[in-house]
Structure formats: C-alpha cells, structure tokens
Amino acid sequence: MDVDKLRNLLEGVQAGDLPVEQALDRLRTLPFDDLGYAQLDMHRALRQGMPEVVFCQGKTAEQVAGILARLWQSHDRVLGTRASVEQAAFVAERLPEARYDPMSRLITLARRALPPPAETAPYVMVASGGTADMPVAEEAAQTLEFLGQRVVRAYDVGVAGIHRLLSRTEQLLAADVIITVAGMEGALTSVVAGLVNCPVIGVPTSVGYGASFGGVAPLLTMLNSCALGVAVVNIDNGFGAAVYAHTIMRRGCGENRT
C-alpha cells in the first residue's frame, strides 16, 4: 500500500464513508503478504517512498506474474527488473497493462503517467563507456524515469576516445548526479568524477575480455578511484545506481551546485 492509498483509506474512515472493519480488512496485509513462494513487503512504500521492486531473474514466469499481480492490487506503480522475454510474455497474458523493454529488461505497470519533468528541472546524467554497456545504462535511466526523475543520456563516451566525453562537458557540469556505466577497465568513472562537483555513482559492467573477470576489473578500478565524490554499486547493478541517485535527488541535491 502506497502513501496515497493509505491516506484515502484513513480519510474515508474519518469521513464516515468507510466502516472501520472494512478498513481493517484492507490493512491486514501490512506489513507483508505471504504468497507461499514469496513474502511481499507491502509496507515498503510507506517506509522508503517506493514499493518493493521485483527482481525477476531466477524466478519462474508464474512466480513473477503472481508477485506483480499482487503488488498491482495495492500499488498504482509497479516495477520488475531483469525480466526475460519469456517472463515478460507470460506476464503480459495475465496483466495486459504491463509494458516491457527488452533493452533494459524492465517490466512496468502504471495506472497513471507521471507528469514529465520540466526541461529546466534538475537531472541525473547517465553516461556509458560503450554501446555494449547500454542494457545496464538503460536499466538505470528507465528506472529513474519511472520514478519521475529527469534523465540526460550520454552513451558511448568512453575514455578510448575522450573527446566524445569532453564534448558533453556543459551537460556534465550542469548535472546534479551522474551515473557512469563502464566495463573493460572502468576508467570512465574516475575521469568524470575529476571533472564535476556533483555525486558520481559508478556502475561496473561485465563487458570486457577475459582479464576483466566479468566486471571485477572495472569494479576494483572504480573502488580505487582517486577522484572525490565517487560511490560504487555492484557489477551490472543499474537499478541500484538509479535508486541511489533518486534518493539523492529527493533530498534536494540540486539546490546548490556551488
């Protein structure tokens, strides 16, 4: 149950339009709902500002559909990450409102569209080292957009051709948070953080040849950055970077860039 639904529930009781017993019935699933194969945290939107997000990878299509359907009953906006094409097709049969993007691998359900951010609104910039990093970058960018944030993308601006990155300097300097997504050696994060005065979130990806060790090499590079203001999430974790950036933006990081 999200904040708006709970507020409407309490206002209904206060106004006498909703019997107390009916209100209690709706609240019985708080703080969690046991489906047998999953225990859904129905209280998370009240605690953290966004409902539980479904990590689809490793679950059966039936489990993914069941969890999403239950969350959809109590929330106006629901998100599933790392969904396969097969899982998404199964979900679409049962939840026609669901939308799937094969690049980001996100399943989204929304009863109403959020108003688009103003062109002058503070923004998160999502920068990727190479085109091969786009699935992780899009997971981050689309998650942020789902959460109502303005996003500016800068893809394939890795350090192998640093002039590509420097051509976006004006946008980099105006950003309020920057997410850098890179595989190989992962140097993009340190270079960007050395140019700007906003928080930089590094996302190492598993893109690269054998000695990148499936993303461990860029992970260590980012963790050992000598630039200031860098935080690093797990390998390929675009979603985690997006939620971290969203948390910073909610706290008003765009109020002072000096």
Secondary structure per residue as TSV (DSSP state, phi and psi in degrees):
chain	resnum	aa	ss	phi	psi
A	1	M	-	360.0	128.2
A	2	D	-	-91.9	177.2
A	3	V	H	-62.6	-43.2
A	4	D	H	-63.2	-43.2
A	5	K	H	-65.4	-40.9
A	6	L	H	-66.4	-40.3
A	7	R	H	-61.8	-44.3
A	8	N	H	-63.0	-37.4
A	9	L	H	-63.2	-48.3
A	10	L	H	-66.8	-38.0
A	11	E	H	-66.0	-35.3
A	12	G	H	-64.0	-40.9
A	13	V	H	-65.7	-44.6
A	14	Q	H	-60.7	-38.2
A	15	A	H	-80.7	-8.9
A	16	G	T	83.2	8.8
A	17	D	S	-83.6	-17.8
A	18	L	S	-127.4	119.5
A	19	P	-	-61.0	147.1
A	20	V	H	-57.9	-40.6
A	21	E	H	-63.2	-38.5
A	22	Q	H	-65.9	-39.8
A	23	A	H	-62.7	-41.0
A	24	L	H	-62.9	-40.1
A	25	D	H	-59.5	-40.3
A	26	R	H	-71.1	-25.6
A	27	L	H	-89.8	-5.9
A	28	R	T	-65.1	-25.7
A	29	T	T	-78.7	-9.4
A	30	L	-	-79.1	138.4
A	31	P	S	-90.7	-6.5
A	32	F	E	-147.6	161.1
A	33	D	E	-123.5	121.4
A	34	D	E	-90.2	112.2
A	35	L	-	-95.7	1.6
A	36	G	S	93.9	-58.1
A	37	Y	S	-94.4	-5.8
A	38	A	-	-156.2	144.2
A	39	Q	E	-114.6	105.5
A	40	L	E	-84.2	131.4
A	41	D	E	-82.3	87.5
A	42	M	T	-76.6	-8.2
A	43	H	T	-96.6	-5.6
A	44	R	H	-65.3	-37.4
A	45	A	H	-62.5	-33.3
A	46	L	H	-72.3	-34.0
A	47	R	H	-82.6	-41.1
A	48	Q	H	-119.8	-2.2
A	49	G	S	89.9	-6.0
A	50	M	S	-149.2	145.0
A	51	P	-	-71.8	170.9
A	52	E	-	-58.3	136.5
A	53	V	-	-103.6	139.2
A	54	V	E	-90.9	118.0
A	55	F	E	-86.1	106.8
A	56	C	-	-80.5	-28.2
A	57	Q	T	-58.6	131.0
A	58	G	T	89.9	-11.3
A	59	K	S	-95.0	155.8
A	60	T	-	-74.7	160.1
A	61	A	H	-60.6	-37.1
A	62	E	H	-64.5	-41.2
A	63	Q	H	-65.7	-43.8
A	64	V	H	-59.3	-47.7
A	65	A	H	-62.8	-41.8
A	66	G	H	-64.3	-42.3
A	67	I	H	-67.7	-46.1
A	68	L	H	-61.8	-41.1
A	69	A	H	-62.8	-41.0
A	70	R	H	-67.9	-42.4
A	71	L	H	-64.1	-36.5
A	72	W	H	-64.6	-26.4
A	73	Q	H	-67.8	-27.9
A	74	S	H	-114.4	-7.3
A	75	H	-	-132.5	149.5
A	76	D	S	-85.8	-15.6
A	77	R	E	-138.5	127.2
A	78	V	E	-134.5	141.7
A	79	L	E	-130.5	136.1
A	80	G	E	-122.8	136.2
A	81	T	E	-112.9	159.5
A	82	R	S	53.3	44.2
A	83	A	-	-90.2	138.8
A	84	S	-	-82.3	165.9
A	85	V	H	-60.0	-40.4
A	86	E	H	-65.8	-43.4
A	87	Q	H	-62.1	-43.3
A	88	A	H	-63.3	-39.7
A	89	A	H	-64.8	-40.7
A	90	F	H	-64.3	-43.0
A	91	V	H	-63.2	-41.6
A	92	A	H	-62.3	-31.7
A	93	E	H	-65.9	-31.7
A	94	R	H	-99.6	-25.9
A	95	L	-	-130.8	86.4
A	96	P	T	-60.5	-19.7
A	97	E	T	-74.4	-14.6
A	98	A	-	-68.7	142.5
A	99	R	E	-121.6	140.7
A	100	Y	E	-128.6	135.3
A	101	D	E	-115.1	116.2
A	102	P	T	-69.2	-22.1
A	103	M	T	-72.5	-53.0
A	104	S	T	-81.4	-19.3
A	105	R	T	63.9	32.7
A	106	L	E	-101.5	138.2
A	107	I	E	-106.5	128.7
A	108	T	E	-125.9	144.0
A	109	L	E	-130.9	130.9
A	110	A	E	-149.1	124.6
A	111	R	S	-76.8	-23.1
A	112	R	S	-145.7	144.0
A	113	A	-	-79.5	139.9
A	114	L	-	-73.7	146.1
A	115	P	-	-62.0	137.2
A	116	P	-	-64.4	140.4
A	117	P	-	-62.7	148.9
A	118	A	-	-64.9	152.3
A	119	E	T	-64.6	-18.0
A	120	T	T	-98.8	3.5
A	121	A	S	-69.5	152.5
A	122	P	-	-55.8	151.3
A	123	Y	E	-142.2	158.8
A	124	V	E	-100.5	131.1
A	125	M	E	-98.7	131.2
A	126	V	E	-110.9	114.6
A	127	A	E	-116.3	134.6
A	128	S	E	-118.0	147.8
A	129	G	S	-68.1	-44.1
A	130	G	S	-142.6	169.2
A	131	T	G	-61.6	-32.7
A	132	A	G	-65.3	-16.8
A	133	D	G	-86.9	-2.2
A	134	M	H	-60.5	-37.1
A	135	P	H	-56.9	-41.9
A	136	V	H	-72.0	-40.4
A	137	A	H	-62.8	-40.4
A	138	E	H	-71.4	-31.6
A	139	E	H	-58.7	-42.9
A	140	A	H	-67.6	-49.2
A	141	A	H	-64.7	-45.6
A	142	Q	H	-71.7	-30.7
A	143	T	H	-64.1	-43.6
A	144	L	H	-61.9	-43.0
A	145	E	H	-65.4	-37.1
A	146	F	H	-61.4	-32.6
A	147	L	T	-86.4	0.6
A	148	G	T	95.6	8.9
A	149	Q	-	-88.3	150.6
A	150	R	E	-80.4	134.6
A	151	V	E	-126.8	136.6
A	152	V	E	-117.4	127.9
A	153	R	E	-100.7	143.9
A	154	A	E	-141.4	96.7
A	155	Y	-	-105.9	150.8
A	156	D	S	59.3	51.3
A	157	V	-	-120.6	36.6
A	158	G	-	-68.4	168.8
A	159	V	G	-71.9	-12.8
A	160	A	G	-64.2	-21.0
A	161	G	G	-139.0	73.0
A	162	I	H	-64.4	-20.2
A	163	H	H	-60.7	-27.4
A	164	R	H	-65.7	-40.3
A	165	L	H	-69.7	-44.2
A	166	L	H	-66.0	-22.9
A	167	S	T	-68.5	-14.6
A	168	R	T	-105.9	19.0
A	169	T	H	-56.3	-42.9
A	170	E	H	-60.0	-42.8
A	171	Q	H	-69.4	-38.0
A	172	L	H	-60.0	-45.4
A	173	L	H	-69.7	-25.0
A	174	A	H	-89.1	-10.3
A	175	A	-	-69.8	152.9
A	176	D	S	-97.6	-28.1
A	177	V	E	-145.8	144.1
A	178	I	E	-124.5	129.8
A	179	I	E	-104.7	121.8
A	180	T	E	-108.3	125.1
A	181	V	E	-117.7	116.2
A	182	A	E	-154.1	142.8
A	183	G	-	-106.4	-143.1
A	184	M	T	51.2	-118.4
A	185	E	T	-95.1	-9.6
A	186	G	-	70.7	26.8
A	187	A	T	-73.7	-15.9
A	188	L	H	-55.5	-39.1
A	189	T	H	-61.6	-47.0
A	190	S	H	-65.9	-39.6
A	191	V	H	-63.8	-47.2
A	192	V	H	-63.3	-46.0
A	193	A	H	-63.8	-25.9
A	194	G	T	-77.1	-8.4
A	195	L	T	-104.0	-24.0
A	196	V	-	-119.7	168.9
A	197	N	S	-117.7	23.4
A	198	C	S	-113.2	166.7
A	199	P	-	-61.4	139.8
A	200	V	E	-120.8	128.1
A	201	I	E	-111.5	117.1
A	202	G	E	-90.5	133.8
A	203	V	E	-121.7	102.8
A	204	P	E	-73.2	140.8
A	205	T	-	-114.2	164.6
A	206	S	S	-84.1	10.9
A	207	V	-	-75.0	131.0
A	208	G	S	148.6	170.9
A	209	Y	-	-78.9	-179.3
A	210	G	G	-52.0	-41.7
A	211	A	G	-73.6	-4.9
A	212	S	G	-79.5	-10.4
A	213	F	G	51.8	46.6
A	214	G	G	63.2	27.6
A	215	G	G	107.7	-7.1
A	216	V	H	-67.7	-38.7
A	217	A	H	-61.5	-51.7
A	218	P	H	-65.5	-31.2
A	219	L	H	-59.6	-47.5
A	220	L	H	-67.5	-37.5
A	221	T	H	-59.4	-47.2
A	222	M	H	-66.5	-40.1
A	223	L	H	-65.1	-28.9
A	224	N	T	-97.3	17.3
A	225	S	-	-59.3	136.5
A	226	C	-	-90.4	-4.7
A	227	A	S	-78.0	154.5
A	228	L	S	-89.4	157.1
A	229	G	S	75.4	28.8
A	230	V	E	-106.3	131.8
A	231	A	E	-119.5	149.8
A	232	V	E	-129.0	134.4
A	233	V	-	-104.4	-179.1
A	234	N	-	-71.4	166.1
A	235	I	T	-59.1	128.9
A	236	D	T	66.5	14.2
A	237	N	-	-91.5	67.6
A	238	G	H	-63.2	-36.4
A	239	F	H	-61.6	-46.8
A	240	G	H	-61.2	-39.6
A	241	A	H	-64.2	-39.4
A	242	A	H	-64.9	-43.8
A	243	V	H	-65.9	-37.9
A	244	Y	H	-63.7	-45.6
A	245	A	H	-62.7	-41.0
A	246	H	H	-61.1	-40.3
A	247	T	H	-62.8	-42.6
A	248	I	H	-63.2	-44.7
A	249	M	H	-65.0	-38.5
A	250	R	H	-62.1	-30.6
A	251	R	T	-83.1	2.1
A	252	G	T	84.7	38.7
A	253	C	G	-66.1	-19.1
A	254	G	G	-80.9	2.1
A	255	E	G	-75.7	-21.4
A	256	N	-	-151.3	109.8
A	257	R	-	-100.3	-1.3
A	258	T	-	-80.4	360.0
